[in-house]
Amino acid sequence: MRAGETEEIQKTFGRYFKLNLIVVNARQEFLTALSGVTDPERKRLIIGELFIRIFEREAKKLRADYLVQGTIYPDVIESKGTKHADKIKSHHNVSGLPKFMKLQLIEPLRELYKDEVRAIAALLKFPKKLLHRQPFPGPGLAIRIIGKITPERLETVRAADHIVREEIIRAKLWDKTWQAFAVLTGARSTGVRGDERSYGETIAVRVIEAVDAMTAHWSRLPYDLLDKISSRIVNEVPGINRVVYDITNKPPATMEWE
C-alpha cells in the first residue's frame, strides 16, 4: 500500500459507509511468497493466488460465501485478450485468480470502462473524494518495483511516491491527472554527494492523463513542479541519486511499468 493509505481507507469506510471494515495485515505472507521473484507476470500470479487464499481464510471466520470485485473491462481485455488484441498482462483479479476458489465471484462492473463506472458512482451520489480517486493496481507497489521486492525497496518507492503525490496536490493539479506515481526502476547510476562519489538507484516519475484507461497521454507538468519533485526525492529518499520523467503514452507503454 502507499504511505498512509490503509488509515485513509479505514476513515473513508467509517465516515461515508458506516461499514464494519476488517483490515488484515498480510504483509509478511506476501513478502515471503515474492522473495527472489523478478518476473512481472510471476509477481502478478503469485499475488493473485495468495490474495484469494487469504481472503478465503478470513471469509471463513465470518461465514462469508461471496467475493465482490471491482473488475472493469480494461482489466479483462489486458488479461485475457480479445480477437482484436493479444493478452498484455495478468491482472491479479482476472487471470491472476486461481482456477479453484471456495468463494462465489461477483463482478458487477466487469463490462464497463472506468469513465462509465465513475458516471454510475456520480448518479449514486458518491462523495467527490471517492469519485475522483486515482486508480491503484491490485498488486500494489510490488509492480512499481523492477526486480526483487524487499522491505527496504518497498520503503524507498513508498517514500518517493508520497513526494510525487504531495507536490502535485500542492500544485492543485491532482484532479487533472489520471495517475501519478513513482517507480523504482532498478537502474543504478553514478552521482555526487557532497564531494564524494555515489552509486544510487533511479526513480521514474509517471504522471498520465486518460479517460477510459485504454489509452493515456503523459502529463505536461510545469518544469518548476518537476524540479521540486526531483529535488525532494534525491534529498529525502535514501539511496536515490537520479530522477527521470516517463514521457511515454499508452500505447505503446502500459499505465504501470510491470
VENCORKA-V354936 format. One line per field, one symbol per residue. ss: DSSP state (H for helix, E for strand, L for the rest). psi: psi as a letter, one per 40 degrees, with the letter a starting at -180 (. if undefined). burial: + if it has 9 or more other C-alpha atoms within 8 Angstrom, else -. A space follows every 10 residues. Layout:
ss: ???
psi: ???
burial: ???
This chain:
ss: LLLLHHHHHH HHHHHHHLLL LLLLLLHHHH HHHLLLLLLH HHHHHHHHHH HHHHHHHHHH HHLLLEEELL LLHHHHHHHH LELLELLLLL LLLLLLLLLL LLLEEELLLL LLLHHHHHHH HHHLLLLHHH HLLLLLLLLH HHHHELLLLL HHHHHHHHHH HHHHHHHHHH LLLHHHLLEE EEEEEEEEEE EEELLEEEEE EEEEEEEEEE LLLLLEEELL LLHHHHHHHH HHHHHHLLLE EEEEELLLLE LLLLLLLL
psi: iihedddddd ddddddefig hhhhgfdddd dddehehdhd dddddddddd dddddddddd defieihhif hiddddddde iaeeiihdih hdecdeiidh ieihhhgeed eiiddddddd dddefiiddd dehiihidea edeehhaihi dddddddddd dddddddddd efedeeidih iihhdehiih ahhbeiiiga ihhhhhhihi deediiiihg iidddddddd dddddehheh eihihhfhih ieiidid.
burial: -+-------+ -+++------ ---------+ +--++-++-- -+++++++++ -+-+-+--+- --------+- ++++++++++ +----++--+ ++++++++-- ------+-++ -+++-+++-- ++---+---- +-------++ ++++++-++- --++-+++++ +++++-+++- --++--++++ ++++++--++ ++-----+++ ++++++++++ +++-+++++- ----++-+++ -+++--+--+ +++--+--++ ------+-
